[in-house]
Amino acid sequence: MKLYVSVPAHNDEFDYPAIAAAADGVVVMNYDEHFPGGAPGPVASQDWFVDNLKFAVKAIPHDKLICAIANYGYDWC
């Protein structure tokens, strides 16, 4: 059995190195830059997405890092 933990992208309330040490894999939810109830915008703009990955590779060992992407959009009307 393996343990995979999903974490939000670049959130200072999460101790990514500690989570990675306790898990077999860390799934970074690299989406929801904008969300229902917030300001309209992309689910994950290119710069935001890349910045999150740059942060993640510094905090999580490469062999444990899994990047989750979104396959949806929002209707802001």
Residue, then its C-alpha position, 0 to 999 in steps of 0.5 A: m500500500k502507498l500513501y499519496v497526499s494532495v496539497p494545494a499549490h504554494n500554501d504557507e500553511f502546509d509543511y511540504p517537506a514534512i508531508a513528503a517525508a511521511a508520504d510516498g507521493v505528494v500531489v500538488m493541486n496546481y489549479d484554482e488560481h481563480f475559483p467560484g466566489g473569487a475574482p474571475g480569471p484563469v483556472a491556472s495561468q502559465d506564470w502562476f502554474v510555473d511559479n508553483l512548480k518552481f516552489a514545489v521542486k524546492a520543497i518536495p523531492h522530485d521522485k515524490l512530486i506529482c503535479a495535478i492539472a485541471n480539466y475544466g473551466y468556469d462560466w463567469c457570467 
